[in-house]
Amino acid sequence: MDVTEVLFAKEQEKQRLDKLRNLKEKGIHPYPIRFNKKNDIDWILKNGYPENTEESVTVKTAGRVKSKRDMGKASFFVIEDDTGSIQVYSNNKLLDDKDYAVLQQLDIGDIVGIEGETFRTKVGEKSIRAKSLTMLSKCLTPLPVVKEKDGKVYDAFADVEQRYRKRYVDLVVNPSVRNDFRIRSKIISFMRRYLEDRGFMEVETPMMQPIASGAAARPFITHHNTLDIDLYLRIAPELYLKRLIVGGYEKVFEINRNFRNEGISTKHNPEFTMMELYQAYADYQTMMELTEDLFEALALEIHGSTEIPYGDDIISLKKPWPRKEYLQLIQEKTGLDFMPFVQQDNPDLIQAKQMADQIGVDAKEAHTVWEVIDEVFSEKVEKDLIQPVFVTRYPKAISPLAKTEEENPLFVERFEPYITGREMGNAFSELNDPVEQYLRFVEQTKQKEAGAEETMEPDMDFIEALKTAMPPTGGLGIGIDRLVMLFTNKQSIKDVILFPLLRPEKKNA
């Protein structure tokens, strides 16, 4: 079998393959083992051009060829590394025969090593005069050509599907995408420092768990051969983190990957990142203050202001944020009063569905009243929560891990922060009564038996932990992916996940 026929079917790829063969015939290794890069491009731009002098600086750098302009036996080309881009000039007189062969066979996308001296062109552009040119990795497939002039991008790699599938190409040709993921990294690093500065300890909890609990979601199932047991990819680290509070740590957090076997949309990816923390001797009010402060601090760190752009809006993250009650918001937006259902032991599912149908919400597939109410909230309320708001006073029936209010035990001390029409997190005054927690688990089992798939599995070892005594505790979870969407002004979660889950690509027959 001719491997090249399998791997290189496109005509342009065959042309590049011929160039690769030409290099090899001249004794040039197109994929050498190493190259000692001494200078980043950013360093060269800042240090390679002494002010008010024609003095040059000898440099040794490397990068990917972004553009190339041939002029007879001379060429101008631009290389880019992780720190910036710079123009390179060379010709047959500056290079020896082998290096000049590299220049002749050079394509956009190739990664090359440069040794030479800095100079400015007649129009003052900072450049390198290459006296040595080393092929470090031959690019054998054409890249999308993205042109940029005066800060504007033309002919961008705009095929969204292919950008997600071939993120490596997306990163190569779209510097703005690389910058988005730098911001993501900066956000996570800042959150770590922020929490550590406040006495929180970072921990790690199991990603494979014997019981899928800690959140209402369908899990992914796997199997351990040696133990011959089924395990679940974690849907949340919550119950393990609270075990650590029982064990005596007073402030813990984890930045973790969670997995939920749910739909894919602009707001959901089955594999996602969360920051979850727990603080002893705190409650959900403490968590509100921490959330406001964290978001405001992030805004100042990333944007230098508490006013940040998102779509057509300017989002103000300045604290304090308003508080709005869950059922009250539904009534304000739709006119539907679901309060009586909270007060009933066996609320009427058919009646709830009819009420939803009156306002155009299809809840026929719902198995419980709480699924109906949540569907109404999702469709009619969420999208209008653009500016930051804490949604509070959730019914106990849909909050199995939260402590009830003292003034009304039908509701719990819980909030969800909403910004840009999306839930950004979840927080409770954590339930620490083992008997009450067991009864909540029993209620979740009843809801599952009624057909609700996204319910919480009982975890009896967690009940044992609570029997050992857990202090009053506040807990908070924040979705990192949606947080990054907010600070990078992105409408789809796929734009802030390097490798989002996609449907398999159809192959031509």
CORJOJO-V363350 format. One record per backbone hydrogen bond with DSSP energy under -0.5 kcal/mol. NH is the residue of the N-H (numbers start at 1). CO is the residue of the C=O. If there is no record, write none. Layout:
{{NH CO} {NH CO}}
//
This chain:
{{3 1} {5 2} {6 2} {6 3} {7 3} {8 4} {9 7} {14 10} {15 11} {16 12} {17 13} {18 14} {19 15} {20 16} {21 17} {22 18} {23 19} {24 20} {25 21} {26 22} {26 23} {27 24} {28 23} {29 27} {30 28} {32 29} {32 135} {37 35} {38 36} {38 60} {39 60} {44 40} {45 41} {46 42} {47 43} {48 44} {53 50} {59 116} {61 114} {63 112} {64 80} {65 110} {66 78} {67 78} {69 76} {71 74} {74 71} {75 90} {76 69} {77 88} {78 67} {79 86} {80 64} {81 84} {84 81} {86 79} {87 126} {88 77} {89 128} {90 75} {92 73} {95 91} {100 96} {101 97} {102 98} {103 99} {104 100} {105 101} {106 103} {109 65} {110 107} {111 137} {112 63} {112 110} {113 134} {114 61} {115 132} {116 59} {117 129} {118 57} {119 127} {121 125} {124 121} {127 119} {128 87} {129 117} {130 89} {130 128} {131 115} {132 115} {134 113} {136 111} {136 134} {137 111} {138 30} {140 138} {146 144} {147 145} {147 154} {149 152} {152 149} {154 147} {158 156} {160 158} {163 159} {164 160} {165 161} {166 162} {167 164} {169 166} {170 166} {171 167} {172 168} {173 169} {174 170} {175 173} {177 174} {178 174} {179 175} {180 176} {181 177} {182 178} {183 179} {184 180} {185 181} {186 182} {187 183} {188 184} {189 185} {190 186} {191 187} {192 188} {193 189} {194 190} {195 191} {196 192} {197 193} {198 194} {198 195} {199 196} {200 195} {201 251} {203 253} {209 207} {209 232} {213 211} {217 215} {217 455} {222 231} {224 229} {225 223} {228 224} {229 224} {231 222} {232 209} {233 220} {234 207} {240 237} {241 237} {242 238} {243 239} {244 240} {245 241} {246 242} {247 243} {248 245} {249 244} {252 278} {253 201} {254 276} {256 254} {256 274} {258 272} {259 234} {260 270} {261 218} {262 260} {265 268} {272 258} {272 270} {274 256} {275 478} {276 254} {276 274} {277 476} {278 252} {279 474} {280 250} {281 472} {282 279} {282 472} {287 283} {288 284} {289 285} {290 286} {291 287} {292 288} {293 289} {294 290} {295 291} {296 292} {297 293} {298 294} {299 295} {300 296} {301 297} {302 298} {303 299} {304 299} {305 299} {308 306} {308 315} {310 313} {313 310} {315 308} {315 313} {316 314} {317 306} {317 315} {322 388} {324 390} {326 392} {327 393} {329 325} {330 326} {331 327} {332 328} {333 329} {334 330} {335 330} {335 331} {336 330} {338 336} {341 338} {342 338} {342 339} {343 339} {344 341} {349 347} {352 348} {353 349} {354 350} {355 351} {356 352} {357 353} {358 354} {359 355} {359 356} {360 357} {361 356} {362 360} {363 361} {366 363} {372 368} {373 369} {374 370} {375 371} {376 372} {377 373} {378 374} {379 375} {380 376} {381 377} {382 377} {384 381} {385 382} {386 384} {389 418} {390 322} {391 389} {391 416} {392 324} {392 390} {393 414} {394 412} {396 410} {398 395} {399 396} {402 399} {403 429} {405 408} {405 411} {411 408} {412 394} {413 403} {414 412} {415 427} {416 391} {418 389} {419 422} {420 386} {421 385} {422 419} {424 417} {425 417} {426 477} {427 415} {428 475} {429 413} {430 428} {430 473} {431 401} {434 432} {437 433} {438 434} {439 435} {440 436} {441 437} {442 438} {443 439} {444 440} {445 441} {446 442} {447 443} {448 444} {449 445} {450 446} {451 448} {452 447} {453 451} {455 453} {457 212} {460 458} {463 459} {464 460} {465 461} {466 462} {467 463} {468 464} {468 465} {469 466} {474 279} {475 428} {476 277} {477 426} {478 275} {479 424} {480 273} {480 478} {481 273} {483 479} {484 480} {485 481} {486 482} {487 483} {488 484} {489 485} {489 486} {490 485} {493 266} {495 492} {496 493} {497 494} {498 496} {500 497}}
//
